[in-house]
Amino acid sequence: SPASTEHTTIVRKNIIVNTQKRKTDPDGTGYAIINYLPETDAFVLENNCLYNNSAGNYQNCTSSTDTYADPLFVNRSIHNYRLEPDSPCIGAGYT
């Protein structure tokens, strides 16, 4: 964290899956989380669930508290994004 912080951005308790590169501008896309903030700003990542992101999970940032596993949605094909009872993302949030 910078010694003098102008702003703090917090990304906490999110599920981010299957991000893809854009066909028109593939640079810097396909990551789950990208930090474009200036060095004077703090960027906090906590307890997110990341899975199957085409370029990787992070660009210009890291986290030691995120979960990297299939969140086990009930039925993605019909847009039912509730979590199965045995999802590794359940209970993985901020405490």
N, C-alpha and C positions, 0 to 999 in steps of 0.2 A: 504494500500500500504506500502511496507517495507520502512524503513528510507533510506536505501542505496540499490538502485535497479541496478542489473547487466544488466538485459534485460527486455523488456516489450513485452508481447504477447497480441495482440488485436484481439478479435473475435467480429465482428460488422456487422450488417445487413445481417444475414444469415437466411435461413429457414431450420430447421432440424426437420424431422418428421419420425415416425415409425422405430426408431432404435431398433434392436433386439439383444438379447444375442446370442453369438456364441455358437454353440453346442460343439466345441472342447475345448473351454476355456471360460466358462461363467463368470469368476470373473472379475468385473470391466467393463463389457460391457453392452450394452443396454441403456446407458445414452446418452443424447443428447450431453453433454459437460463434459469432464473429465479433471481436472487439475493435471498433473503429474510434474509440474515445481517445482524447488527448491524454498524454502521460500525467497531466495534473489531475485527472479524474480517477476515482477508484471504481473498479469493476469487480463486483462480488458475485461469485457463482456458488450456489449451495443447494444440495439435495435435489438435483434434477435427474431425470431418467432419460438417457440418450441411447438410440439404437438405429443401426442401419442407415447412417448418414453418408452419402456417396463420397464426399471429400474428406470425411473424418468428423470428429466431434468438436474440435476447437480450432480457431485461428486467432492468434494474438492473445490467448488467454488459457488458463488451466483451472482445474478444480480437483480437490482431493476428496470431496464428499458426494460426488455424483455417482449414479448407478448406471452401468453399461450392460443392459440386458433387454430382451424382448419384453415389452410391458404386458403382453398377453391381453389384448383387447378382446371383448366378448365376440364381436363379429365385424371386422373392418369392412367387409364387402357390402354390408348394408348400413355402414356408418354408425354402428353401435360401438362407441369408444369407451364404454364402461370397462372397468378392469375385472378380469377373472379373479376369483378368490385367492388363487395362489400366485398372483402377479408379484414379481420382485419389487415393483414400484409402490406397493401398498406398505405403508409404515416407513418408507424411506425418506419422508419429508422432514422438514426442519423441526427440531425439538427444542 
